[in-house]
Amino acid sequence: VARLKPDLLLLDVYLPDEDGITLLRSLREEGHDVDAIIITAARDVATVRAAMRGGAVYYLVKPFGFEQLTAQLLAYRWWRAETESRHISGQTDVDALFASRHASPAPGPGSRTLPPTMQKVLDAVRAADHPLGAQDISDLIGISRPTAQRYLSELERKGRLELKLEYGTTGRPVNTYLVRPGA
């Protein structure tokens, strides 16, 4: 951890030499700023509470499906991007950061569930009567412009939005987005 400086650890409670929660606590005491998802068969409340107190961002109980792990890793990626670029202007922003830290329950087959902030971006584009760009989304829902652009690009990649280039009189075209019909 000291050498690689990872953003995230996947830790089991039952490690050969030390339990994962004690290891996480030790890393924190040594000043390592690393997030952790606990992946374990431990199901007792005391262990879950210890993981929470130790700073785990999530707790997955074995056995779990690949979809559940993927959903949590994607939620973590978005949460990490949000915490690095979001401006906090009030309690609503703080609540959104805490809510986006965890994945929603694993969606069923064919489900199109989105992380909370991504859903807000999609809803804002849906509500508009004209294509919106990253700055528009930033102003409307209170996220940074780069974060808005990441969400818009991801929604386009998922087939939910359609990219439209708007050309001005000078400079580069502006990426604007509208809801893809049927999305």
Sequence and secondary structure as in RCSB ss.txt:
>XXXX:A:sequence
VARLKPDLLLLDVYLPDEDGITLLRSLREEGHDVDAIIITAARDVATVRAAMRGGAVYYLVKPFGFEQLTAQLLA
YRWWRAETESRHISGQTDVDALFASRHASPAPGPGSRTLPPTMQKVLDAVRAADHPLGAQDISDLIGISRPTAQR
YLSELERKGRLELKLEYGTTGRPVNTYLVRPGA
>XXXX:A:secstr
 TTT  SEEEE SB SSSBHHHHHHHHHHTT   EEEEEES   HHHHHHHHHHT SEEEESS  HHHHHHHHHH
HHHHHHHHHH    SHHHHHHHHHHTS  S   TT     HHHHHHHHHHHH SS EEHHHHHHHHT  HHHHHH
HHHHHHHTTSEEEEEE  SSSS EEEEEE TT 
